[in-house]
Amino acid sequence: MRALVVEDDFISREVLRKNLAPFFEINIVVNGEEAVSAFKIAHDEHRPYSLIIMDIMMPVLDGLSAVRQIRAYEEENGITQAARVIMATALSDPKTVMQSFDDCGVEGYIVKPYDGDKLRKELEKLGLMID
């Protein structure tokens, strides 16, 4: 399975990479614009992402806007096997959490700093943990 990590903070990227590496082939980008491009390229190459971990607050294009663009691309192209998206943020803002789930079709949410056990629990909830 493939995972796309979208995170502008180097340390956070490394924590996610280390926790996901045993289970996924990982690509990392640093903003929402790069995420949308990587997502489209992956589909063009017939190697889609099973998982996207998307930081909410990023330069260039924020995470919520990027997920909206990704979901629109899936819909426009008849992609029935949608990527599973976990939103990530340093903010524990209930309004943003609800917006992520309601408006963007997000399946999970984690708060920074990243905790490997919490991440694995989110992946298990989504049926994405493989041993």
N, C-alpha and C positions, 0 to 999 in steps of 0.2 A: 504494500500500500504506500501511497505517496502523501506527504504532508507539506503544506505551505505555511511557513512561519512569517508573519508580517509584524515586525517589531523594530522600532527605531532606536532602542537602547541596546548597546552591545552586550552588556552583562545579562540582560533579560533574554536576548537571543541565544546566548551560550547556555544558559540554564535550560531553556526549552529544547535546544538541540541535543544536549546530553540526556535529557529525560525521554525524548522521542526517538533517538537514534536506534535503540534496540528493536523498535517496532515498525518504523517507517523509513522510507527513502525521503530525505528532507531537502527542500529548497527554502532559502531565506531571502526575503526582500525587506526594504527598510521604510516603505510608505505604501499608501493605498493605491496610488497610481501604478507602481511597480507590481502590486498584487493583482490588479485587474489584468495587466499585460501578461504576467506569468500564468494566470488562470486560463486566459484565452489560448496562449501558446500550448499549454498542457493539453487542452482539448483538441487543438489543431493536430497535435502529434499523437492523438489517441492514447494519451497517458495522463488521464485526469487525476486531480487530487481527491483523495477520500476525506481529508481533513484540512481545514484552514484554521489556524489560530491567529486571530486578528486583533491587534492593539487598537483601541478606540481613538486615542489622541496621538496623531502623527502629523508631520509636516506634509505639504503638497496636497494630499487627499486623506481625510480622516477615515477611520475604520468603518463607521456606519455608512458613509457615502460609498466606500469601496464595496461593501457587501451588497448594497442596493444595486450597484452596477453589475456585480457578479450574478445576482439573482435575475436581473433583467436579461443578461446574456443567456443564462440557462433557459429562461422562458422563451426568448426569441429563437433559440436554436433547438427547441424541443428536447432539451436534456432532462431525462426523467430521473437519472441517478444523481441528484443534487449533492454537492459537496456538503459535508457536515461542518458547521462553523461554530467555534468557541470564541467568544469575545473576551478580551483581556484589558484590564485597566488598573491604574493605581487608585482610581476613585471608586468608592463604594456608594454610588449614586443610584438609588432605586428607580428614578425616572429614566436614566440612561439604560438601566438593565431592562426595564419594561419596553422601552423603545426598541432595543435590540431584538427582543423576542417577538414583539408584535409587528413591527414595521419591516424587519429585515429577514425573518425566517431563521434566526439564530437558534441553535439547539443547546448551547451551554455558555457558561460565564465563569471566568476565574479572575480573582483579584491579585494584583502584585503586592509583595514579591511572590514569585512563583514558588509553589510548594509541590514537589514531585508526587506526594501521596494524593493531594487534591486533584492534580492534573490526571493521574491515573484513574481516580474515581470518576471524573468527568468522561474520560475515554471509555470506561466500562459502561457507564450509563448509555452511551451512544453505540455500544456494541463494537467499538474499534480496538479493543485491547486484544492482542494476539500474543501468545507465548511461544 
